[in-house]
């Protein structure tokens, strides 16, 4: 399922964008 790979890639990009984010609540929302 390359669909899963697509989602994983999107999550990775979001993570890179939000790497400077240190607010636990925002990080928790990102994980959900």
BELPEGI-V134732 format. One line per field, one symbol per residue. ss: DSSP state (H for helix, E for strand, - for the rest). burial: # if it has 24 or more other ideal C-beta (glycine too) atoms within 12 Angstrom, else .. Layout:
BEGIN
ss=???
burial=???
END
This chain:
BEGIN
ss=-HHHHHHHHHHHHHHHH------HHHHHHHH-
burial=................................
END
